[in-house]
Amino acid sequence: MLDRLLTPELQNLRELFVKNGRDLRFVGGCVRDSLLGITPKDIDLCTDADPNEQIELYRQAGVNYHETGIAHGTITVVLSGVPYEITSLRRDVETDGRRATVAYTRDWIADLERRDFTINAMSLTFDGELIDPFNGLDDLGKGLVAFVGDAETRIREDHLRILRWFRFRGRFGMSQSFSAQRAVKKLAEGLEAISRERVWSEVKRIISGPNGPYLMLEMHQMGVAEPIDLPVELDYIIDTQQISEITSNPVALMVSMYDMQAESILREWKASSDEIKLAVWLYHWQFKQPDRHLMTLLAVDGAPREWVLELAALRLMDEFERGVLACWEIPVFPVGGNDLLERGFKQDANLGKMLYHLKELWADSGYTLTKPELLAHLGSLV
């Protein structure tokens, strides 16, 4: 397992800590993923050195570091061009359901105890010893996402953990304990105080992840939907489940699941302007003009190919058809505005309308009409 985490540079850094009476360990998601045989995307470490002690060590040894999260005890070191986040051990002093006031500690177990789920509350020494005081390894094997200690206590510390619970269940197992389910239902209203940006950040990963549509349905059934501004009722997810096997785009899946309400939900969640534009566009062509041919959208309407491919997923087009769309060389429309100006048309809104009519004729011909043939139709269009 260490071979997925340990590098010579990290080994040297750890020796620096030990030499100064402190230690360094791997923690959290990188330990969990390594246990599953997955190479972690990020490697997080923890240390019993407080932030000031960390900085002093790095200065003395000439280690490149950045105080990226110093307020939370996190410092990023850069070793051979690779960034590693190193966080001082902490314990919670006070929590309000959104953020925590922490104090630094030398207690390795106290730091693990403040984490959300047992599968994330494991650390690994540089000698390969797994520190697992809450049986996270067993839960990982069972596909169980269990809160560390009392579920209600963990949720009251940060209500966003409710959404994280759904997301992690999608990734690591759909099993659920009665105590966790009861705590989620009881404390769901606390999500009203969570910023909508944080809500969207979690929901987009839930809906686009494994078992996303089923987890969204569970959220409705367990009273989680209303506190995060989703419609109260959601009964039908079969189409969305099929679509999720084609695309993992969270906006497309939101449109599939909530159709005309998707736009207002995403605006409430302060989604990006590009995400909102995509939702509006997908809803229009999927529900208001569902007969528009996708190649026409590419060649005539100039729609981005990636958007058209998402629409193809919403329409449940098969793999071959989507492959054709992905590879199709979009033909170039042979007529331009100057061609019409040269023939006496004025530079006004009608010019654009005329060009669009010609494009429609061109599309109807299978994109075979030439410039002279298209211009010959101008008389019939005036």
VMD Tcl script that draws the C-alpha trace (Angstrom):
set ca {
  {0.00 0.00 0.00}
  {2.87 2.38 0.78}
  {4.12 2.11 -2.79}
  {1.11 4.21 -3.90}
  {1.99 6.95 -1.44}
  {5.63 7.05 -0.45}
  {8.28 8.83 -2.48}
  {11.96 9.44 -1.67}
  {11.19 13.15 -1.24}
  {8.43 12.43 1.29}
  {10.70 9.99 3.12}
  {13.34 12.71 3.44}
  {10.72 15.17 4.67}
  {9.52 12.74 7.28}
  {13.08 12.27 8.52}
  {13.26 16.05 8.97}
  {10.19 15.91 11.23}
  {11.50 12.95 13.24}
  {14.87 14.62 13.69}
  {13.05 17.51 15.34}
  {10.89 15.36 17.61}
  {7.77 15.38 15.45}
  {6.18 12.91 13.02}
  {4.36 12.82 9.71}
  {1.63 10.41 8.58}
  {-0.64 9.83 5.62}
  {-4.30 10.48 6.40}
  {-7.83 10.43 5.05}
  {-8.77 9.77 1.45}
  {-5.33 8.75 0.24}
  {-5.22 5.98 2.87}
  {-8.75 4.86 2.03}
  {-8.10 4.77 -1.72}
  {-4.78 2.94 -1.28}
  {-6.55 0.25 0.75}
  {-8.89 -0.21 -2.22}
  {-5.98 -0.49 -4.65}
  {-6.72 2.93 -6.13}
  {-3.90 5.39 -6.79}
  {-4.95 8.58 -4.92}
  {-5.36 11.81 -6.85}
  {-4.06 13.81 -3.89}
  {-1.86 12.81 -0.98}
  {-2.73 14.46 2.33}
  {-0.60 14.22 5.43}
  {-0.94 15.19 9.05}
  {1.66 16.10 11.65}
  {1.90 16.66 15.39}
  {3.87 19.83 14.68}
  {1.75 22.97 14.96}
  {1.75 25.42 12.01}
  {4.50 27.62 13.45}
  {6.67 24.58 14.06}
  {6.00 23.39 10.52}
  {7.07 26.71 9.03}
  {10.24 26.80 11.12}
  {11.19 23.30 9.95}
  {10.64 24.20 6.31}
  {12.63 27.41 6.60}
  {15.56 25.70 8.25}
  {15.64 22.91 5.66}
  {14.98 25.17 2.64}
  {11.72 23.38 1.77}
  {9.46 25.21 -0.67}
  {6.16 25.88 1.13}
  {3.00 27.99 0.83}
  {0.67 29.01 3.65}
  {-2.39 27.98 1.62}
  {-4.67 27.08 4.53}
  {-2.76 28.42 7.49}
  {-5.98 29.47 9.25}
  {-6.94 25.80 9.38}
  {-3.43 24.54 10.09}
  {-2.72 23.46 6.51}
  {0.53 24.25 4.72}
  {1.37 23.10 1.20}
  {4.92 21.93 0.55}
  {6.22 21.42 -2.97}
  {8.64 18.54 -3.45}
  {10.11 18.01 -6.93}
  {7.23 20.02 -8.35}
  {4.51 17.99 -6.57}
  {2.32 19.76 -3.96}
  {1.43 18.03 -0.68}
  {-0.97 19.41 1.90}
  {0.25 18.90 5.47}
  {-2.18 19.72 8.26}
  {-1.39 20.04 11.94}
  {-3.37 17.74 14.25}
  {-6.54 19.45 15.47}
  {-9.42 18.99 17.85}
  {-12.75 20.81 17.71}
  {-13.36 23.43 20.37}
  {-16.67 24.77 19.04}
  {-18.90 24.07 16.03}
  {-22.00 25.80 14.64}
  {-23.13 23.40 11.92}
  {-21.15 25.17 9.19}
  {-17.62 25.65 10.51}
  {-15.52 24.70 13.51}
  {-13.20 26.50 15.87}
  {-10.20 24.24 16.38}
  {-7.20 23.95 18.68}
  {-3.96 22.22 17.78}
  {-3.08 19.02 19.57}
  {-0.45 16.29 19.75}
  {-3.16 13.62 19.99}
  {-3.32 11.58 16.76}
  {-6.57 9.84 17.72}
  {-8.31 13.11 18.65}
  {-7.57 14.39 15.16}
  {-9.10 11.28 13.55}
  {-12.10 11.50 15.88}
  {-13.17 14.85 14.43}
  {-13.43 13.47 10.88}
  {-16.72 12.64 9.19}
  {-16.75 8.93 8.30}
  {-14.88 5.92 9.60}
  {-13.47 5.20 6.12}
  {-11.88 8.66 6.16}
  {-10.66 8.41 9.76}
  {-7.61 6.26 9.16}
  {-3.95 7.21 9.05}
  {-0.88 5.35 7.92}
  {2.63 5.64 9.30}
  {5.68 5.75 7.06}
  {6.49 2.27 8.40}
  {3.24 0.90 6.99}
  {1.21 0.68 10.22}
  {-2.49 1.38 9.72}
  {-4.04 3.47 12.51}
  {-7.73 2.60 12.44}
  {-9.42 3.34 15.78}
  {-12.97 3.39 14.37}
  {-12.92 0.23 12.23}
  {-12.88 2.08 8.93}
  {-11.21 -0.84 7.16}
  {-14.06 -3.18 8.15}
  {-16.66 -0.65 7.01}
  {-14.82 -0.22 3.72}
  {-15.07 -3.96 3.18}
  {-18.79 -3.92 3.96}
  {-19.53 -1.00 1.67}
  {-20.74 0.92 4.72}
  {-20.33 4.68 5.06}
  {-20.65 5.17 8.81}
  {-20.18 8.34 10.81}
  {-17.36 8.47 13.32}
  {-18.95 8.00 16.73}
  {-22.42 9.47 17.13}
  {-24.01 10.34 13.78}
  {-26.05 13.26 15.11}
  {-22.98 14.80 16.72}
  {-20.99 14.58 13.50}
  {-23.81 16.15 11.48}
  {-24.39 18.97 13.98}
  {-20.71 19.87 13.58}
  {-21.22 20.42 9.84}
  {-24.57 19.79 8.16}
  {-22.90 19.49 4.77}
  {-21.88 16.03 5.96}
  {-25.41 14.92 5.11}
  {-24.72 15.48 1.41}
  {-21.24 14.02 1.74}
  {-22.84 10.90 3.23}
  {-24.90 10.41 0.09}
  {-21.92 11.11 -2.17}
  {-19.59 8.71 -0.39}
  {-22.23 5.99 -0.37}
  {-22.38 6.27 -4.14}
  {-18.64 5.71 -4.37}
  {-18.00 3.17 -1.63}
  {-21.21 1.27 -0.95}
  {-24.95 1.72 -0.73}
  {-25.24 0.06 2.68}
  {-26.54 2.33 5.42}
  {-26.92 2.07 9.16}
  {-30.21 2.83 10.89}
  {-28.54 5.39 13.15}
  {-27.12 7.31 10.18}
  {-30.44 7.23 8.33}
  {-32.30 8.45 11.41}
  {-29.79 11.26 12.01}
  {-29.97 12.43 8.39}
  {-33.77 12.59 8.47}
  {-33.80 14.34 11.83}
  {-31.22 17.00 11.01}
  {-31.87 17.62 7.30}
  {-33.32 21.08 7.97}
  {-29.87 22.21 9.04}
  {-28.90 22.22 5.35}
  {-30.90 25.44 4.95}
  {-27.98 27.31 6.52}
  {-25.39 25.89 4.14}
  {-24.33 28.18 1.29}
  {-25.96 27.25 -1.99}
  {-22.57 27.11 -3.73}
  {-21.45 24.37 -1.35}
  {-24.73 22.54 -1.92}
  {-24.24 22.54 -5.70}
  {-20.61 21.47 -5.28}
  {-21.80 18.35 -3.48}
  {-24.98 17.64 -5.47}
  {-23.17 17.78 -8.82}
  {-20.87 15.02 -7.56}
  {-23.78 13.00 -6.18}
  {-25.93 13.08 -9.31}
  {-23.00 12.45 -11.68}
  {-21.42 9.72 -9.56}
  {-22.22 6.02 -9.19}
  {-25.91 5.37 -8.42}
  {-26.51 9.12 -8.71}
  {-30.21 9.10 -9.69}
  {-31.05 6.55 -6.98}
  {-29.25 8.64 -4.37}
  {-31.15 11.74 -5.50}
  {-34.40 9.81 -5.07}
  {-33.27 8.78 -1.58}
  {-32.58 12.41 -0.75}
  {-36.19 13.23 -1.62}
  {-37.50 10.27 0.37}
  {-35.46 11.23 3.44}
  {-36.51 14.89 3.54}
  {-33.23 16.29 2.26}
  {-34.63 17.85 -0.94}
  {-36.68 20.75 0.42}
  {-33.93 22.23 2.68}
  {-31.65 22.54 -0.35}
  {-34.33 24.05 -2.62}
  {-35.18 20.97 -4.66}
  {-38.81 20.15 -5.48}
  {-40.38 18.11 -2.70}
  {-41.67 15.37 -4.99}
  {-39.59 13.11 -7.22}
  {-40.99 9.77 -8.28}
  {-39.64 8.84 -11.68}
  {-35.92 8.35 -12.30}
  {-35.80 5.48 -14.80}
  {-34.92 7.72 -17.77}
  {-32.30 9.59 -15.75}
  {-30.75 6.32 -14.65}
  {-30.47 5.23 -18.28}
  {-29.04 8.62 -19.25}
  {-26.48 8.41 -16.43}
  {-25.07 5.32 -18.13}
  {-24.28 7.53 -21.15}
  {-23.18 10.82 -19.60}
  {-21.93 11.98 -16.22}
  {-22.57 15.65 -16.95}
  {-24.40 16.92 -13.83}
  {-26.27 19.66 -15.70}
  {-27.66 17.22 -18.26}
  {-28.75 14.89 -15.48}
  {-30.41 17.77 -13.59}
  {-32.36 18.68 -16.75}
  {-33.40 15.06 -17.18}
  {-34.57 14.81 -13.59}
  {-36.15 18.26 -13.06}
  {-36.79 19.46 -16.68}
  {-38.06 23.07 -16.63}
  {-37.19 23.53 -12.94}
  {-33.51 22.76 -13.49}
  {-32.68 26.32 -14.53}
  {-34.21 27.95 -11.44}
  {-32.59 25.37 -9.15}
  {-29.15 26.01 -10.65}
  {-29.64 29.78 -10.37}
  {-30.57 29.36 -6.71}
  {-27.43 27.27 -6.19}
  {-25.32 29.96 -7.90}
  {-24.11 27.61 -10.61}
  {-21.78 29.09 -13.20}
  {-23.21 31.06 -16.14}
  {-22.02 28.33 -18.52}
  {-23.85 25.67 -16.51}
  {-27.06 27.69 -16.51}
  {-26.79 28.38 -20.26}
  {-26.36 24.67 -20.91}
  {-29.41 23.84 -18.76}
  {-31.58 26.35 -20.66}
  {-30.34 25.10 -24.03}
  {-30.83 21.41 -23.19}
  {-34.32 22.00 -21.82}
  {-35.35 23.92 -24.94}
  {-34.22 21.30 -27.45}
  {-35.21 18.31 -25.35}
  {-38.66 19.40 -24.26}
  {-39.80 22.33 -26.42}
  {-38.35 21.36 -29.81}
  {-37.50 17.68 -29.45}
  {-37.76 17.01 -33.20}
  {-34.83 19.21 -34.20}
  {-32.17 17.02 -35.83}
  {-28.87 17.08 -33.98}
  {-26.79 17.53 -37.13}
  {-28.95 20.55 -37.95}
  {-28.15 21.99 -34.55}
  {-24.46 21.64 -35.39}
  {-24.48 22.86 -38.98}
  {-27.34 25.39 -39.01}
  {-27.61 26.63 -35.44}
  {-23.89 26.49 -34.67}
  {-24.39 24.70 -31.36}
  {-21.23 23.54 -29.55}
  {-20.57 19.88 -30.32}
  {-20.19 19.01 -26.62}
  {-23.67 20.41 -25.93}
  {-25.16 18.45 -28.81}
  {-23.58 15.26 -27.48}
  {-25.21 15.91 -24.09}
  {-28.54 16.35 -25.87}
  {-27.90 13.05 -27.66}
  {-27.55 11.44 -24.24}
  {-30.84 12.98 -23.06}
  {-32.50 11.55 -26.18}
  {-30.99 8.14 -25.35}
  {-29.34 7.83 -28.74}
  {-27.28 4.67 -29.09}
  {-23.50 4.49 -29.04}
  {-23.16 4.30 -32.83}
  {-25.30 7.42 -33.40}
  {-23.36 9.35 -30.76}
  {-20.12 8.22 -32.37}
  {-21.25 9.57 -35.73}
  {-22.12 12.91 -34.13}
  {-18.76 13.07 -32.38}
  {-16.81 12.48 -35.59}
  {-19.04 14.21 -38.18}
  {-17.17 16.87 -40.13}
  {-19.49 19.86 -40.00}
  {-19.98 21.25 -43.54}
  {-19.31 24.92 -44.20}
  {-22.33 26.97 -45.27}
  {-21.37 28.43 -48.67}
  {-23.31 31.69 -48.47}
  {-22.35 34.76 -46.43}
  {-23.90 38.10 -45.59}
  {-21.88 39.88 -48.27}
  {-23.45 37.66 -50.93}
  {-26.86 39.03 -49.98}
  {-25.66 42.63 -49.65}
  {-24.27 42.44 -53.18}
  {-27.76 41.48 -54.33}
  {-29.40 44.55 -52.83}
  {-30.42 43.30 -49.40}
  {-30.13 45.79 -46.54}
  {-27.91 45.33 -43.46}
  {-30.76 44.73 -40.99}
  {-32.52 41.98 -39.06}
  {-34.07 40.62 -42.24}
  {-30.61 39.82 -43.56}
  {-30.02 37.37 -40.72}
  {-33.46 35.84 -41.19}
  {-32.82 35.34 -44.90}
  {-29.49 33.64 -44.24}
  {-31.18 31.37 -41.73}
  {-33.87 30.39 -44.27}
  {-31.14 29.55 -46.76}
  {-29.40 27.43 -44.14}
  {-32.63 25.51 -43.56}
  {-32.93 24.82 -47.32}
  {-29.30 23.73 -47.34}
  {-29.91 21.33 -44.43}
  {-33.03 19.92 -46.12}
  {-30.89 19.10 -49.17}
  {-28.51 17.09 -47.03}
  {-26.01 20.00 -47.19}
  {-25.55 19.48 -50.95}
  {-26.92 22.76 -52.40}
  {-24.16 24.97 -53.78}
  {-23.88 28.74 -53.44}
  {-25.46 29.45 -56.87}
  {-28.27 27.00 -56.17}
  {-28.96 28.60 -52.79}
  {-28.86 32.15 -54.15}
  {-31.30 31.09 -56.87}
  {-33.87 30.52 -54.10}
  {-33.71 34.12 -52.88}
  {-36.59 35.23 -55.09}
  {-38.96 32.68 -53.60}
  {-38.00 33.71 -50.06}
  {-38.57 37.47 -50.40}
}
mol new
graphics top color blue
foreach p $ca { graphics top sphere $p radius 0.5 }
foreach p [lrange $ca 0 end-1] q [lrange $ca 1 end] { graphics top cylinder $p $q radius 0.2 }
display resetview
